Amino acid sequence: MNRRYTVRFLGRIFIQAVVVCCSLNPLFAFSQTQRIDSLKKQLLLKKTPLQKVETLFELCDQSYSMHADSFLFCINEARKTMKSLNSANLLVQLKYYEVLYFTRQSKYDLAFEIIESQLPLVNKKNYSTLRNKFLLARTRLLIITNKQKEAIQESINLLQEAEKEGDIRMQIIVPIQIGWAYMELGQNEEALNWFYKAKEKYEKRGSVEKSFAACYSNIAAIYCDLHKIDSAEFYIIKAIEVSKREQHLAALANCYYIYSDIYLAKNNNAKAENLLQQGLQVRKLIGDVFYIVSDLSQLGIFYANNKQTEKGIAVVEEGIALAQKNNLFVKLPFLYNALAQNYKAANDYKNYAITLNKVIELKDSLYQRNKAEALQEIQIKYDVQKKETLIAQQKLGLFQRNLLLYGVGVLVLLLSIFFAYQFKKYKQNQKIIAEQKKIQSDLAVKEAEEKERKRIAAELHDNLGVQANAILHNSSLLNKTTENNKTVIADLQETAKEMLLNLRETLWAMKTTDVPAKDLWLRIINFMKQMGRHYSSIHFTIEGDAPNDFIIVSSQALHIILVLQESVNNSVKHANANTITLKSIIEDKGWKIILADDGKGFEIDVAKNKLDSYGLANMQQRAKEGGFVYDLQSSIGKGTSTTISINN
């Protein structure tokens, strides 16, 4: 065979083999956009594992225009190729795409589980972009799973972070998510406000966001509901332009449906039906169940309005089955509402009433899960739906109305008996609860009295203990010398007077409700000066002043004084200090008092473990009861420092 023909023959064989392989590969089995096709061709030319993974990730970024099977193929291929790379960053990115895939497949529990496992890993500056992607995916899942209130709150938190960090892109995307959540709740005015916030940022920035077509299309949908058809058409045309430019098939399908509503408002039913069918075909090409269900609902409403009720009922029932299979309970009220409209159009008022009751049950469940003052419009729609049900039931005939009245009468009687029984039981329970509360109150009073007696005893002991130490010190001087006895005795008398003064201070604190910080600081200073007179060999210094307009509860003030007195007493008795310094520091949110000595210091853990030492434990207990922070620092040869921190 001629060599030239041999080469041609082998070339044909190779091309046919490539075509066959590609046709068997899910990635090449579906063709959605030029951008996806271009990336598929590039993937065949990539040689290194990293290049292949990066291209596969670019394909995953086009998932909104890709069939679910192709999307899954990209994820699996990336996982296999990444094994030789050992990259934590690439693994986290892959997890994000898994979240998107499981969301597409309505496997919401798996998607939530991945997000919760990955968020701790991406809460770093290096992963800020990935963190935002996971958080946006989480809010989207909350909306899809009918948790609008949580979605709105988390999105607002995310928006506040974006505004703080100056992230304009997130300031565009997040308001669209919030507006979507309000749309799902039927609060169109609030949704429109959020969409306009995103629109203002987007148009001011002048850049392209792939997701922004949704903002324009949602604005168009709201204007269509408000019967502002010109405005609706203006924004849907802009949405279509962005969708086609970005090759965003999911957004384009939405645009077809909204445009269909606009044509319906213009009484052009043929064009409207054509757009609905086009949108459904695009949606099935993508394979996103959440939106397919919405599309079937809208198509069912269209058939109801055009008296094609057999088609409408079939389409809606298909949507209901799909929603139930994929746990899309948030879509069931819309589907059953579409089914009710078809029954009404077919004059089947019996099934119409039954279906409206189902709608009420679903909306009641929705209301209970999302009720809040900001969601009042749900209640309004709920009440309107009840009125429609009543009208439908009135058309069932005289026999059914009488039967309903008898049933209501029996129900009222049963409810009356039930509530009478519950009321009697409630009164009995209240009597039992009142008796239990009285017993608990009596016990609490006894415990409080006992605690108060112990507290007063401890305070008097600790307060007078300082003075007793001074008396002991001066008494020892009487044993050592006979000179200046009069002076020593005078000091003892002065000490006794001060003991009485401190006792009066304790009683004053017990009787006083609030104590100004200035008064407390003055009493602490007086005590320091008193100690300086008794221990002339130690230099006592005072620095700073108390804060103005700082009020302290009397019990807290007394605990602070006693802790400081005990600390000074410890320094005098055990530290061999030359200087004891008291310092006041005024802070923005509180007041800090520091007592420090330059003594020999001690090991805190050793002191705490002494069986015969209760001072440190008592001070910790006083700090706990007084509601302030007590911190003790000491080391051998470096002195001791006591810090008391009081919140304003």
Phi, psi and omega in degrees: 000140179303140183299320181299317181290329177297316179297315179299318181297314180295325178298317180297317180301317181296315181298316180297323180295318179298317181298317180296315180298317181295323181292333178276346182272126181302331181295327183258002181282338181235139178237117185252306184224164177297322181296317179294317179299319179297318180293326176298317179294319179298324182299323180294336184266348182288140185252316183276154178302320181296318179298320180294317181296316180299320178292321177297322177293324176297323176294320178298328178293346177262019186299334180292347177239016187241146175293150184300323180295318178295320179299314180296322178300316180300318180297313182294320179295319179297320180297317180293319183290330184286345185302327181275353185265328179053053183246119179293324182296316179294325180294320179294319177300319180297321178298324178297317180292329175297322177300315180297320181293312181297328175294318177301324184270008180063024175264072191290326179298318179295319179296314178299319182298317179295317181300313182296327180284333185266334183303317177299333182281334185255009177278053177224159181298328182294339184243026186300320180295315179295322178300315179298322179297316179296319181292321176295320178296324179294314180296324178297319178296321179298320179293315182296325182267021171067037175242063188295320183299314178295321180298316181296315182296314180295323179293321178296319176299318180294322179294320179297321176296317181297319179293323179293322182270355180072028180274097184293322182300314179292330178291343175270315187286316187297315178301330176295319177298317182295315178300322178298316180300317179293326176296319179298333178272357179082012180265080189291322181296315178295320178299317181298322178301316181290322178297322179291329175297316178295317181299318180298316179294319183295311184288331176289323181289323178073020179251179185252128173240127183299326184276359188284342176303326179297326180294310179299317183291324178292322176298317178298319181297319180293316179297326177295318177298327180275004180064029173261077193293320181298315178296320179299315181292324179301314184282330180288328176295318177297320180296318179296320179301313180294318181299315181289320180297319181270000181053047183259094186292323180298315179294323180296319178299318177302318181299320179301317183291318180292321178296326177299317177299321180296318178292328175298319178296335178269004180066029176254080187291325182297313179295322180297315180295320179300317179293321178298316180294320178298315180298319180295320178296318178297318182296319179292329176297321179283322178083028179267106188296320182306314182278331176300319178298316178299321181294319179296323177298314181293321178295323177296320177296321179300313181294326177296316181294335181255016176062023175261064193290329179297315176297316183298314181296318180297316181295315183293319179297325174299317179295319179298315180299319180292319180295316180293322180295326184255016176059034178267064185293335180296337182270347184298320178302320180292320181293314180293328175296319177295321178295319179298320180297324178291319176297321179295317180295332179271005182061025177265079189287336177295307178292331177298314180294316180300317182292321178297323176299321178296320178299317180297317179300315181294317181290328177296319176297317178298319181295318182295327182281337185236014186292140177187164181297329181284354185243041186291335185293335177298317180297321180297313179295325178299314180295320178298320180295323178297320179296320178297322178297318179299318179297318180294320181293329179295339181273002182283345178112164185298316182300315181293326178294315179297318179299320179296318180296315178299318179297318179296320179299313179298319180297317179298318179298313179297318179296322179298315178297317181298312182292326176297317177296316180297322180294317178298316179295322179298316180298319178297316179297321180297322179296316179296317180297319180297319178295319179295320179296322179296316178298315179296323179295317179298317178296319180296320179297316180297317179295321179295318179297317180296317179297320181294320178297316179296320180296315180298318179298317180295319181294315179296322179296312182293321183292309182287340179298324178297314181294321179299324178295319178296318178298317179299318180298314181289328178297324179296331178293326178296326180286334185270333186211157178254357180276149175057032179298326180297320180295317180296316180297322178297321178297320178298320179295319179297321178296319179299319178297318181291328174299317178295322179298316180293326176297319177296324178297319179297313179294325178297318180294327179291330183270341185267139181282306183234150181233124173296144180301327179300315180295318179298315181298322179296319179293323178294318179298316179301320178296318179299318179295321178300314179296326178296325178291323182284325184241078185291343180283348181252136180268116179261127179236149181230129181232141174087177181223164180282154179287151175279156176052037180243110185255136181237138176297142188300319180296323177293318179300317181295319177298320180297314180300314184292324177295317179294319178298316179296322180294316178297317180300319178297318179298319182292319186281321193241340192274339188054043186276149172269327183225138172236123186244133175247126185230137176251128179236121180267125181245170182300318186245020180175196185222135182237131177243127182239128176243121185226145173232162179256034183281197187281344179073176181200168177269117187297317182297322179295317181296320180295330184276355178291130183290331184263014181244118182244355186298311183295317179296321179297319180292321176297319179294321178296320179298319179296314181290328181279347177075033175228168183265127180244124182230128181242127178233132179201148174210153185301126176083356183240008176084185184228141180229129177245127181239130176244123180245125182241125177281148179283000000 
